[in-house]
Amino acid sequence: MNSTIYQPFKNFDFKYKNCFLSGDTFNSPVEEINILPAWLLEVANFSGEEQIKLLDESVRSYNSLKVPCNTEVFTHFVQPLEEQIADAFSKGYAAVSQLKEEDLFKWIGKFMYSLIYVEMNAAVRLQQISSDGVNMSQGLMHKFGNLNTMIQSIYLDVVYEDFTPWSIVVVPLEQQDTAFSFRDEINTLTFSLKLKDFGIIACLQDNGTNKKFHQEILDQIGKSALSPQQFEEICARFYYSAYLFNRLPEYAIMPVEGSIYIDAMPLRGTLNKPLFDHWQHKTYAQVLQDFWKPWDHTLFEIIKDPTNPISYFVPPCLPVAG
């Protein structure tokens, strides 16, 4: 094993030849592993033939979503992480809420980056992106590359210097038998999941700012169990604020004697404007309508009062509109 940091976006290494997580760092064979592991399909009561639409509009079954992984990395690092998360998920909120945020970040980050890998492979194969990354946003390449470096903490010692790159929220749900579902937004690296009696929301590269942005409503919630509508409302707030977050986090990344040290550059930089663009209730209402589809709330109903969108929280604790 060599000690260099694997950086797949330098040469667009998405051809299923090297490990998605470690590149060619290890000498043992590479095999393809499921993005949705067997334990997750089982707990979700899925067959694996359920389908997902990718960014290129192609439709794939969950079982067909795979990434190449070095056998040594999988056996000694990925599999133990999966077992740890599977054990917590099987026990519900009480166990999931006790997981270290860093372990949740590793698992969610691996999940999201695996999906990104599949999307990148398809884009390069269909020549939507050239082998040097032309036609792809430099900002996205930057974020995806940083995420890959950070989830190398699955098999490497990664040290965050006095910061955490993520916002992660774990909440209890009123319903004890919530069906499994997940949602992700690749451009903002935002993810949410619900199962049994817990829900998780994560922004993977915001240095904790989205959690601070919503601190008032999070303090109000505390450890109260959320109704299905309340959980989706909180998700909508995080997805919208992640869209409003107007910084591209920069990091100083330094490998030292087998460890990777990551230091966050100040988010404010030379810009005087706030970290988030102005919150607009009308735009937020459109996001919320999508999250509330199961309850058939119309946009007109949600935003009937333009200064006060409807909420399942009392008080709503909504951000001040710009």
LUMRO-268895 format. One line per 3 residues: number of its first residue (from 1); their letters; for each residue x, y, z of N, C-alpha, C, O. Coordinates in steps of 0.02 Angstrom, whole numbers, m for minus. Example, Ala and Ser with C-alpha at 12.3 -4.5 7.8 and 13.67 -1.06 7.14 Angstrom:
BEGIN
1 = as = 660,m284,390,615,m225,390,660,m165,390,712,m166,423 ~ 642,m112,354,684,m53,357,645,2,394,670,57,402
This chain:
BEGIN
1 = mns = 42,m60,0,0,0,0,44,62,0,90,68,40 ~ 29,110,m47,66,172,m45,27,224,m6,m31,212,10 ~ 58,281,9,27,330,55,1,392,19,m18,440,52
4 = tiy = m1,391,m47,m25,450,m83,m102,452,m80,m135,401,m73 ~ m129,513,m87,m201,521,m86,m229,506,m155,m206,534,m205 ~ m278,462,m158,m309,445,m222,m354,503,m242,m397,525,m204
7 = qpf = m345,529,m303,m383,585,m329,m412,568,m398,m382,585,m449 ~ m469,534,m400,m496,508,m463,m517,563,m512,m520,549,m572 ~ m530,623,m489,m552,676,m534,m494,707,m573,m505,748,m618
10 = knf = m433,689,m555,m375,714,m594,m372,682,m663,m355,715,m712 ~ m389,618,m666,m387,584,m732,m453,549,m748,m456,506,m792 ~ m505,568,m712,m572,540,m721,m571,463,m722,m588,431,m771
13 = dfk = m549,436,m666,m542,364,m658,m609,333,m637,m619,316,m579 ~ m654,326,m685,m720,298,m672,m736,242,m721,m792,237,m747 ~ m687,199,m734,m693,147,m785,m700,77,m756,m693,28,m793
16 = ykn = m714,72,m692,m723,7,m659,m661,m36,m660,m665,m97,m655 ~ m602,m5,m666,m540,m43,m665,m506,m39,m596,m477,m88,m573 ~ m511,19,m564,m481,29,m498,m534,36,m445,m592,52,m460
19 = cfl = m515,26,m382,m561,34,m326,m588,105,m324,m551,153,m330 ~ m654,111,m315,m686,177,m314,m662,218,m255,m666,280,m256 ~ m638,185,m203,m619,219,m141,m544,230,m135,m523,282,m109
22 = sgd = m504,182,m158,m432,185,m147,m391,185,m211,m329,185,m207 ~ m424,183,m269,m386,182,m332,m345,118,m338,m371,63,m328 ~ m282,126,m354,m238,67,m359,m190,63,m299,m135,36,m305
25 = tfn = m213,90,m242,m171,91,m182,m152,22,m158,m95,11,m136 ~ m199,m26,m163,m186,m94,m140,m174,m141,m199,m194,m127,m255 ~ m140,m195,m185,m122,m242,m239,m172,m299,m247,m169,m335,m297
28 = spv = m218,m308,m200,m265,m364,m205,m318,m350,m258,m326,m293,m280 ~ m356,m401,m278,m404,m395,m334,m460,m345,m320,m472,m326,m263 ~ m493,m325,m374,m550,m280,m369,m613,m319,m388,m613,m356,m437
31 = eei = m666,m310,m349,m730,m342,m366,m785,m289,m361,m776,m238,m328 ~ m841,m301,m395,m895,m253,m393,m942,m268,m335,m962,m325,m324 ~ m959,m215,m296,m1002,m223,m239,m1066,m181,m249,m1064,m130,m284
34 = nil = m1120,m202,m219,m1184,m166,m225,m1182,m101,m186,m1158,m98,m130 ~ m1208,m48,m217,m1214,16,m182,m1264,10,m125,m1252,35,m70 ~ m1321,m23,m139,m1368,m38,m85,m1353,m109,m62,m1371,m158,m95
37 = paw = m1319,m116,m5,m1298,m182,18,m1358,m227,35,m1414,m203,45 ~ m1345,m291,38,m1398,m340,49,m1436,m327,114,m1497,m334,116 ~ m1401,m307,166,m1435,m296,231,m1485,m238,226,m1538,m240,257
40 = lle = m1468,m186,186,m1512,m129,180,m1574,m148,139,m1630,m127,155 ~ m1564,m186,85,m1621,m210,46,m1668,m253,89,m1729,m249,82 ~ m1638,m293,132,m1678,m337,175,m1719,m298,225,m1779,m310,234
43 = van = m1687,m249,258,m1722,m210,309,m1775,m165,277,m1825,m148,308 ~ m1764,m147,213,m1812,m106,177,m1867,m148,145,m1916,m122,118 ~ m1859,m214,149,m1907,m261,118,m1909,m250,42,m1962,m253,12
46 = fsg = m1851,m238,13,m1844,m229,m59,m1817,m294,m90,m1781,m332,m58 ~ m1836,m306,m153,m1809,m363,m189,m1743,m346,m223,m1703,m390,m240 ~ m1731,m281,m234,m1672,m259,m271,m1689,m244,m343,m1649,m214,m379
49 = eeq = m1749,m264,m364,m1771,m249,m433,m1806,m182,m438,m1825,m160,m493 ~ m1817,m148,m381,m1844,m81,m382,m1798,m36,m424,m1738,m49,m429 ~ m1827,16,m453,m1788,55,m502,m1776,126,m480,m1813,155,m441
52 = ikl = m1722,154,m507,m1702,223,m493,m1682,255,m559,m1651,223,m602 ~ m1700,318,m568,m1682,354,m629,m1619,394,m617,m1614,431,m568 ~ m1570,386,m661,m1506,422,m655,m1511,489,m691,m1561,504,m725
55 = lde = m1459,529,m683,m1460,596,m713,m1464,595,m789,m1488,642,m820 ~ m1439,540,m819,m1442,536,m893,m1509,509,m917,m1517,492,m976 ~ m1557,505,m871,m1626,481,m884,m1631,405,m893,m1685,379,m905
58 = svr = m1575,370,m886,m1579,297,m889,m1609,270,m824,m1602,302,m772 ~ m1642,213,m828,m1673,182,m770,m1636,119,m753,m1625,76,m796 ~ m1616,113,m690,m1577,54,m668,m1609,23,m607,m1641,58,m567
61 = syn = m1601,m42,m599,m1625,m74,m539,m1572,m64,m484,m1513,m54,m498 ~ m1595,m67,m421,m1548,m60,m366,m1493,m113,m369,m1435,m99,m355 ~ m1511,m174,m388,m1462,m228,m391,m1408,m216,m443,m1353,m243,m438
64 = slk = m1423,m175,m494,m1374,m163,m547,m1327,m106,m530,m1278,m93,m566 ~ m1339,m71,m475,m1296,m15,m455,m1237,m42,m415,m1244,m61,m357 ~ m1180,m44,m447,m1120,m72,m416,m1060,m26,m427,m1059,14,m474
67 = vpc = m1012,m32,m383,m948,4,m391,m891,m45,m380,m899,m94,m344 ~ m833,m33,m411,m775,m77,m402,m742,m63,m335,m730,m5,m318 ~ m727,m115,m298,m696,m106,m232,m641,m157,m223,m650,m216,m237
70 = nte = m584,m135,m198,m529,m180,m184,m551,m229,m129,m581,m209,m80 ~ m535,m293,m138,m558,m344,m91,m531,m333,m20,m565,m345,29 ~ m470,m309,m16,m440,m295,50,m477,m237,84,m491,m240,144
73 = vft = m491,m185,46,m528,m127,73,m598,m149,94,m622,m129,147 ~ m630,m189,53,m698,m211,69,m699,m254,132,m740,m242,177 ~ m655,m303,136,m656,m351,192,m638,m317,258,m670,m330,309
76 = hfv = m586,m275,257,m559,m248,320,m589,m181,340,m583,m161,398 ~ m620,m145,293,m643,m78,309,m716,m64,291,m755,m41,333 ~ m736,m79,229,m805,m65,209,m854,m111,245,m904,m88,272
79 = qpl = m840,m176,245,m886,m223,276,m896,m210,350,m953,m211,373 ~ m843,m198,390,m855,m181,461,m897,m118,470,m937,m115,517 ~ m889,m68,426,m930,m8,431,m1003,m25,416,m1048,m3,451
82 = eeq = m1015,m66,365,m1083,m87,348,m1115,m124,406,m1173,m113,422 ~ m1077,m168,438,m1103,m207,494,m1121,m162,552,m1171,m173,586 ~ m1080,m111,565,m1093,m65,619,m1158,m25,606,m1200,m18,651
85 = iad = m1166,m1,545,m1226,38,528,m1287,m8,527,m1341,11,551 ~ m1280,m68,499,m1335,m116,496,m1360,m133,567,m1421,m136,578 ~ m1315,m143,613,m1334,m159,682,m1374,m102,713,m1425,m114,746
88 = afs = m1351,m40,702,m1386,18,731,m1455,26,698,m1504,37,733 ~ m1458,20,632,m1522,27,597,m1572,m25,620,m1632,m11,624 ~ m1549,m85,635,m1594,m139,656,m1625,m123,724,m1680,m148,739
91 = kgy = m1591,m83,764,m1615,m67,832,m1655,m3,834,m1692,10,882 ~ m1649,38,782,m1689,99,778,m1656,161,807,m1595,163,817 ~ m1698,211,822,m1673,277,842,m1625,275,901,m1574,309,900
94 = aav = m1641,235,951,m1599,233,1011,m1526,217,994,m1480,246,1023 ~ m1516,172,947,m1447,153,928,m1419,201,876,m1360,219,879 ~ m1460,220,827,m1435,265,773,m1413,332,802,m1363,360,780
97 = sql = m1450,357,851,m1433,422,881,m1369,419,921,m1339,471,937 ~ m1346,359,938,m1284,351,976,m1223,341,931,m1167,341,954 ~ m1235,332,866,m1178,325,820,m1138,390,818,m1166,444,825
100 = kee = m1073,383,810,m1032,443,800,m1051,475,734,m1062,440,684 ~ m1055,541,733,m1072,575,671,m1021,558,616,m1040,554,558 ~ m959,549,635,m908,534,585,m922,467,551,m909,459,491
103 = dlf = m948,418,589,m963,353,559,m1023,359,512,m1025,328,459 ~ m1073,399,532,m1130,411,487,m1106,447,424,m1129,431,369 ~ m1061,495,433,m1034,531,375,m998,483,328,m1007,488,267
106 = kwi = m959,438,355,m923,389,312,m973,348,272,m964,337,212 ~ m1025,324,306,m1073,280,272,m1114,318,221,m1122,295,165 ~ m1141,375,241,m1181,415,194,m1137,440,137,m1157,440,79
109 = gkf = m1076,462,154,m1030,486,102,m1013,432,53,m1009,444,m8 ~ m1001,371,78,m987,314,33,m1046,301,m12,m1038,289,m72 ~ m1106,303,17,m1167,290,m21,m1175,342,m77,m1186,324,m135
112 = mys = m1169,406,m59,m1178,459,m109,m1122,459,m161,m1135,469,m220 ~ m1060,449,m138,m1006,449,m186,m1011,389,m234,m992,395,m292 ~ m1037,334,m210,m1047,276,m254,m1096,293,m310,m1085,275,m368
115 = liy = m1149,330,m292,m1197,352,m343,m1163,400,m392,m1175,397,m452 ~ m1122,444,m365,m1085,491,m408,m1039,453,m456,m1034,470,m515 ~ m1007,400,m430,m963,359,m473,m1001,331,m532,m978,334,m589
118 = vem = m1061,303,m518,m1102,275,m571,m1121,329,m622,m1119,317,m682 ~ m1140,387,m597,m1159,443,m641,m1099,465,m684,m1106,479,m743 ~ m1040,468,m653,m980,489,m690,m961,438,m743,m943,456,m799
121 = naa = m967,374,m726,m953,322,m775,m999,328,m836,m977,323,m893 ~ m1064,339,m822,m1112,345,m877,m1098,407,m919,m1102,405,m980 ~ m1081,463,m886,m1069,525,m923,m1007,520,m967,m1008,544,m1024
124 = vrl = m954,489,m942,m893,480,m982,m906,432,m1039,m884,443,m1096 ~ m943,378,m1024,m957,327,m1075,m1000,355,m1131,m990,338,m1190 ~ m1046,398,m1114,m1090,428,m1165,m1061,492,m1194,m1093,527,m1233
127 = qqi = m998,507,m1175,m962,565,m1199,m997,631,m1183,m991,681,m1218 ~ m1036,629,m1128,m1064,691,m1102,m1011,731,m1066,m1016,792,m1059 ~ m960,695,m1042,m902,726,m1011,m841,694,m1041,m838,633,m1047
130 = ssd = m793,734,m1062,m731,706,m1091,m687,679,m1035,m699,692,m976 ~ m636,643,m1054,m593,610,m1005,m554,659,m961,m527,639,m910 ~ m551,723,m980,m517,772,m939,m567,816,m900,m547,866,m870
133 = gvn = m631,797,m902,m680,832,m862,m712,892,m896,m751,928,m865 ~ m696,904,m959,m727,959,m995,m803,948,m997,m825,891,m1003 ~ m840,1001,m992,m914,1001,m991,m942,986,m922,m1002,978,m914
136 = msq = m899,982,m872,m923,972,m804,m903,1032,m762,m847,1057,m767 ~ m949,1055,m721,m936,1112,m677,m873,1101,m635,m866,1049,m602 ~ m827,1149,m637,m767,1144,m596,m784,1142,m522,m750,1109,m482
139 = glm = m837,1179,m503,m858,1178,m433,m881,1110,m411,m864,1088,m356 ~ m919,1075,m454,m942,1007,m437,m883,959,m432,m879,919,m386 ~ m837,964,m480,m778,921,m478,m740,931,m412,m715,884,m381
142 = hkf = m736,994,m392,m701,1012,m331,m735,980,m270,m702,949,m228 ~ m802,986,m267,m839,958,m210,m836,882,m209,m825,851,m157 ~ m846,852,m268,m845,779,m271,m776,752,m253,m770,702,m218
145 = gnl = m724,786,m277,m655,765,m261,m641,770,m187,m608,726,m158 ~ m665,824,m155,m655,830,m83,m693,776,m45,m667,749,4 ~ m754,760,m68,m792,708,m35,m755,641,m39,m752,604,10
148 = ntm = m728,626,m98,m690,564,m105,m631,562,m57,m618,510,m26 ~ m595,617,m52,m539,619,m5,m562,607,66,m530,571,104 ~ m618,638,85,m642,632,154,m665,561,171,m654,538,227
151 = iqs = m698,527,124,m722,460,140,m667,408,135,m678,349,151 ~ m607,429,114,m550,384,120,m534,371,193,m493,328,209 ~ m568,409,238,m562,396,310,m589,327,327,m577,302,382
154 = iyl = m625,296,281,m649,227,293,m590,180,301,m593,133,341 ~ m535,192,264,m478,148,269,m413,183,289,m362,151,301 ~ m415,250,292,m357,289,312,m373,330,374,m431,340,391
157 = dvv = m321,352,408,m330,398,464,m337,468,436,m288,496,410 ~ m397,497,441,m409,565,417,m424,609,478,m468,593,518 ~ m387,663,484,m394,708,542,m421,775,519,m391,809,477
160 = yed = m479,795,546,m508,860,532,m484,909,585,m496,899,645 ~ m450,961,563,m419,1009,609,m471,1058,636,m484,1109,604 ~ m500,1043,693,m545,1088,729,m607,1108,688,m630,1165,693
163 = ftp = m634,1063,649,m697,1076,614,m726,1008,593,m692,957,593 ~ m790,1009,574,m821,951,543,m849,974,476,m881,1027,473 ~ m839,937,422,m861,959,356,m935,949,343,m959,967,290
166 = wsi = m972,922,390,m1041,902,378,m1090,934,428,m1070,958,481 ~ m1154,934,409,m1210,943,455,m1250,878,454,m1272,857,401 ~ m1258,847,511,m1297,785,515,m1347,790,572,m1330,809,628
169 = vvv = m1409,774,557,m1463,776,606,m1497,708,607,m1516,681,555 ~ m1505,680,667,m1542,617,676,m1602,632,721,m1593,658,776 ~ m1662,616,698,m1722,632,737,m1765,569,746,m1765,525,703
172 = ple = m1802,566,802,m1850,511,811,m1914,525,773,m1933,583,764 ~ m1948,473,751,m2011,479,715,m2068,449,756,m2058,400,793 ~ m2127,478,749,m2185,453,786,m2203,382,764,m2216,339,806
175 = qqd = m2202,370,699,m2218,303,674,m2160,256,686,m2103,272,668 ~ m2173,199,715,m2120,152,731,m2102,106,673,m2051,72,674 ~ m2144,107,621,m2134,61,565,m2130,99,498,m2156,76,448
178 = taf = m2097,157,499,m2090,197,438,m2054,157,384,m2002,126,397 ~ m2083,157,325,m2052,121,268,m1987,155,248,m1981,216,252 ~ m1939,115,226,m1874,143,205,m1882,184,142,m1914,163,94
181 = sfr = m1852,243,142,m1844,282,80,m1785,329,90,m1768,347,146 ~ m1755,349,35,m1701,398,39,m1708,447,m18,m1741,433,m69 ~ m1677,504,m10,m1678,557,m60,m1608,588,m59,m1577,595,m7
184 = dei = m1584,608,m118,m1519,642,m120,m1520,696,m173,m1557,693,m222 ~ m1477,745,m163,m1467,799,m211,m1392,805,m222,m1356,832,m180 ~ m1369,778,m278,m1297,771,m289,m1262,839,m293,m1207,847,m267
187 = ntl = m1294,889,m325,m1261,954,m334,m1243,986,m268,m1191,1019,m262 ~ m1287,978,m218,m1273,1008,m152,m1248,957,m101,m1234,975,m44 ~ m1241,895,m122,m1219,841,m77,m1263,838,m15,m1239,835,42
190 = tfs = m1329,838,m27,m1377,834,27,m1413,766,23,m1427,741,m31 ~ m1427,737,81,m1454,669,84,m1503,664,142,m1493,695,195 ~ m1556,625,133,m1601,610,188,m1626,539,182,m1628,510,128
193 = lkl = m1643,511,240,m1664,441,243,m1712,434,301,m1705,467,352 ~ m1762,390,292,m1806,374,348,m1819,299,349,m1823,267,297 ~ m1825,273,410,m1834,201,418,m1857,188,490,m1832,219,537
196 = kdf = m1905,144,498,m1929,124,565,m1949,186,605,m1998,219,589 ~ m1910,201,659,m1929,257,703,m1877,313,701,m1872,351,749 ~ m1839,319,646,m1788,372,643,m1782,401,573,m1799,370,523
199 = gii = m1758,463,571,m1744,497,508,m1675,529,513,m1654,550,567 ~ m1641,533,457,m1574,563,454,m1573,615,398,m1599,603,343 ~ m1544,672,412,m1532,724,361,m1458,741,363,m1430,751,417
202 = acl = m1427,746,305,m1355,761,303,m1338,808,245,m1360,797,189 ~ m1298,859,260,m1266,900,210,m1192,885,216,m1161,899,268 ~ m1163,856,164,m1097,825,171,m1038,872,163,m981,853,178
205 = qdn = m1049,933,140,m991,977,132,m1011,1050,141,m1008,1091,95 ~ m1031,1065,202,m1052,1134,219,m1018,1160,281,m1032,1216,304 ~ m973,1120,310,m937,1138,372,m985,1155,429,m969,1197,471
208 = gtn = m1042,1122,430,m1089,1130,486,m1135,1189,481,m1174,1201,528 ~ m1134,1226,426,m1172,1289,423,m1247,1279,417,m1285,1319,445 ~ m1270,1227,382,m1342,1217,375,m1373,1199,442,m1429,1221,457
211 = kkf = m1338,1161,483,m1365,1145,549,m1371,1208,591,m1421,1217,627 ~ m1322,1252,587,m1326,1316,624,m1382,1359,597,m1416,1393,636 ~ m1392,1358,532,m1444,1398,500,m1513,1380,527,m1557,1423,534
214 = hqe = m1523,1316,542,m1588,1291,566,m1587,1277,641,m1629,1238,665 ~ m1541,1307,677,m1533,1290,748,m1596,1304,789,m1611,1266,836 ~ m1633,1357,772,m1693,1374,812,m1744,1318,810,m1770,1298,862
217 = ild = m1760,1293,750,m1810,1240,746,m1783,1174,774,m1821,1135,803 ~ m1718,1162,767,m1689,1101,795,m1691,1103,871,m1704,1052,903 ~ m1679,1163,901,m1684,1169,974,m1756,1158,996,m1768,1127,1048
220 = qig = m1803,1183,957,m1874,1174,975,m1894,1101,972,m1930,1077,1015 ~ m1870,1066,922,m1885,994,915,m1855,954,973,m1889,912,1003 ~ m1792,968,988,m1758,930,1040,m1759,856,1024,m1736,836,970
223 = ksa = m1785,816,1069,m1790,743,1057,m1863,722,1046,m1880,664,1053 ~ m1905,771,1027,m1975,755,1014,m1981,714,950,m1947,727,901 ~ m2025,665,951,m2037,624,892,m2077,663,841,m2125,697,858
226 = lsp = m2057,659,778,m2088,698,725,m2141,657,687,m2133,597,677 ~ m2194,691,668,m2243,660,623,m2213,654,554,m2163,686,540 ~ m2242,613,510,m2215,608,442,m2212,675,407,m2163,689,372
229 = qqf = m2263,717,416,m2263,783,383,m2208,828,412,m2176,865,374 ~ m2196,824,476,m2144,865,507,m2075,845,483,m2032,888,470 ~ m2063,779,477,m1997,758,453,m1985,783,382,m1931,808,366
232 = eei = m2035,776,339,m2026,799,270,m2018,875,267,m1982,901,224 ~ m2050,911,313,m2042,984,315,m1971,1003,335,m1942,1048,305 ~ m1944,969,384,m1874,982,403,m1827,966,346,m1780,1003,332
235 = car = m1840,911,312,m1799,894,253,m1801,949,201,m1750,970,175 ~ m1862,974,187,m1869,1027,137,m1829,1088,156,m1799,1120,113 ~ m1829,1105,220,m1791,1163,243,m1716,1154,230,m1683,1200,208
238 = fyy = m1691,1095,246,m1619,1082,236,m1601,1081,162,m1549,1108,142 ~ m1643,1049,121,m1627,1046,49,m1628,1116,19,m1586,1132,m23 ~ m1675,1158,41,m1678,1226,14,m1619,1268,38,m1589,1304,m1
241 = say = m1602,1263,102,m1546,1303,127,m1480,1281,97,m1435,1321,86 ~ m1474,1215,83,m1413,1190,50,m1406,1221,m19,m1351,1235,m43 ~ m1464,1232,m52,m1464,1266,m117,m1444,1339,m110,m1411,1366,m154
244 = lfn = m1464,1371,m55,m1448,1441,m44,m1376,1453,m20,m1350,1508,m26 ~ m1345,1400,6,m1276,1406,30,m1230,1425,m28,m1225,1388,m77 ~ m1198,1483,m23,m1164,1510,m82,m1088,1509,m79,m1054,1547,m113
247 = rlp = m1061,1464,m39,m989,1458,m36,m967,1389,m63,m1004,1341,m59 ~ m908,1387,m90,m877,1324,m109,m820,1311,m60,m766,1340,m66 ~ m832,1268,m10,m781,1258,42,m713,1238,13,m709,1196,m32
250 = eya = m662,1269,40,m593,1255,20,m557,1223,79,m568,1242,136 ~ m514,1175,64,m478,1140,117,m404,1134,100,m384,1126,43 ~ m363,1140,152,m292,1123,146,m285,1050,165,m300,1031,221
253 = imp = m263,1009,118,m260,937,128,m187,915,126,m152,926,76 ~ m164,884,180,m93,867,185,m84,796,212,m105,781,268 ~ m54,751,172,m38,685,197,27,686,238,77,713,215
256 = veg = 25,657,297,84,655,341,89,586,373,47,568,414 ~ 139,549,354,155,484,385,93,439,391,77,414,446 ~ 60,428,336,4,381,335,m63,411,355,m114,377,351
259 = siy = m64,474,377,m127,508,394,m139,565,345,m93,589,312 ~ m202,585,341,m220,643,300,m249,697,346,m298,685,381 ~ m217,754,347,m240,809,388,m277,859,343,m252,880,291
262 = ida = m339,876,365,m380,922,326,m398,982,368,m425,976,423 ~ m382,1041,342,m397,1104,377,m443,1144,332,m431,1151,272 ~ m496,1172,361,m545,1210,323,m524,1283,317,m505,1314,367
265 = mpl = m526,1310,257,m514,1381,247,m576,1419,270,m632,1393,266 ~ m568,1481,295,m627,1520,317,m678,1526,262,m662,1544,206 ~ m741,1511,278,m794,1514,227,m806,1585,203,m825,1595,145
268 = rgt = m797,1633,246,m812,1702,226,m763,1728,175,m781,1768,131 ~ m700,1706,179,m650,1728,130,m649,1803,123,m648,1839,173 ~ m649,1827,61,m647,1900,49,m717,1926,34,m726,1986,20
271 = lnk = m768,1883,37,m837,1904,22,m870,1933,83,m864,1907,138 ~ m906,1987,74,m941,2020,129,m1013,1995,136,m1044,2005,188 ~ m1039,1963,84,m1109,1942,87,m1117,1882,134,m1069,1846,147
274 = plf = m1179,1872,159,m1192,1815,204,m1177,1749,170,m1172,1745,108 ~ m1171,1696,211,m1156,1629,184,m1213,1600,144,m1203,1557,102 ~ m1274,1624,157,m1333,1599,122,m1366,1656,83,m1372,1712,108
277 = dhw = m1389,1640,23,m1429,1689,m14,m1496,1698,22,m1513,1659,66 ~ m1533,1750,2,m1595,1766,37,m1646,1710,32,m1659,1683,m22 ~ m1675,1693,88,m1729,1644,92,m1792,1675,61,m1812,1729,80
280 = qhk = m1821,1640,14,m1883,1663,m18,m1939,1613,m3,m1935,1555,m22 ~ m1991,1636,32,m2045,1591,51,m2077,1557,m9,m2096,1499,m6 ~ m2084,1593,m65,m2117,1565,m124,m2077,1506,m151,m2105,1455,m169
283 = tya = m2011,1514,m156,m1968,1460,m181,m1968,1402,m132,m1972,1344,m152 ~ m1963,1418,m68,m1965,1366,m16,m2031,1327,m21,m2031,1265,m13 ~ m2086,1361,m33,m2151,1328,m38,m2152,1278,m95,m2184,1226,m90
286 = qvl = m2118,1294,m150,m2115,1248,m206,m2076,1185,m187,m2094,1130,m207 ~ m2022,1194,m149,m1984,1137,m125,m2027,1096,m78,m2029,1034,m82 ~ m2061,1129,m33,m2103,1096,17,m2159,1057,m16,m2176,1002,6
289 = qdf = m2188,1084,m68,m2242,1049,m103,m2218,981,m128,m2255,932,m124 ~ m2157,979,m153,m2130,915,m177,m2122,865,m120,m2137,806,m129 ~ m2098,888,m63,m2088,844,m6,m2155,822,25,m2159,769,56
292 = wkp = m2207,862,16,m2272,847,44,m2320,814,m6,m2380,813,6 ~ m2294,789,m60,m2337,758,m111,m2385,705,m83,m2443,704,m103 ~ m2363,663,m36,m2409,612,m11,m2472,640,22,m2522,605,28
295 = wdh = m2471,704,41,m2528,733,76,m2566,783,31,m2613,816,54 ~ m2546,787,m31,m2583,827,m81,m2591,900,m63,m2642,931,m80 ~ m2542,928,m30,m2545,1000,m17,m2530,1038,m82,m2478,1025,m114
298 = tlf = m2573,1083,m101,m2560,1123,m162,m2515,1181,m145,m2510,1203,m88 ~ m2482,1207,m196,m2438,1265,m186,m2479,1324,m161,m2457,1362,m117 ~ m2539,1332,m188,m2583,1388,m166,m2598,1382,m92,m2597,1431,m55
301 = eii = m2611,1321,m70,m2626,1310,1,m2566,1326,45,m2573,1357,97 ~ m2507,1304,23,m2446,1313,63,m2429,1387,70,m2409,1409,124 ~ m2437,1424,16,m2415,1493,15,m2474,1542,11,m2467,1598,m14
304 = kdp = m2531,1520,36,m2591,1564,35,m2576,1630,69,m2596,1683,45 ~ m2540,1627,124,m2513,1687,156,m2440,1693,135,m2398,1657,162 ~ m2422,1738,88,m2354,1742,62,m2301,1754,115,m2242,1739,104
307 = tnp = m2320,1782,171,m2271,1796,223,m2267,1741,276,m2226,1744,322 ~ m2309,1690,268,m2313,1639,320,m2335,1572,291,m2392,1552,299 ~ m2289,1536,257,m2307,1470,229,m2332,1423,284,m2310,1428,342
310 = isy = m2377,1378,267,m2403,1334,319,m2348,1288,345,m2300,1273,310 ~ m2356,1268,407,m2306,1228,440,m2340,1180,488,m2393,1196,515 ~ m2309,1122,499,m2333,1075,549,m2299,1085,617,m2309,1046,663
313 = fvp = m2260,1139,622,m2228,1157,685,m2261,1218,715,m2281,1264,678 ~ m2266,1219,781,m2294,1277,817,m2246,1297,873,m2237,1259,920 ~ m2214,1356,867,m2215,1402,810,m2174,1374,751,m2136,1327,761
316 = pcl = m2182,1402,691,m2148,1375,632,m2072,1384,634,m2035,1342,606 ~ m2049,1438,666,m1976,1451,669,m1945,1452,599,m1890,1426,590 ~ m1978,1481,551,m1951,1485,483,m1898,1540,480,m1903,1589,516
319 = pva = m1847,1532,438,m1798,1586,428,m1833,1649,402,m1885,1645,370 ~ m1804,1705,417,m1832,1769,395,m1821,1774,319,m1766,1764,294 ~ m1875,1790,283,m1870,1796,211,m1833,1860,191,m1838,1911,225
322 = g = m1796,1856,135,m1758,1914,111,m1800,1959,68,m1776,2010,45
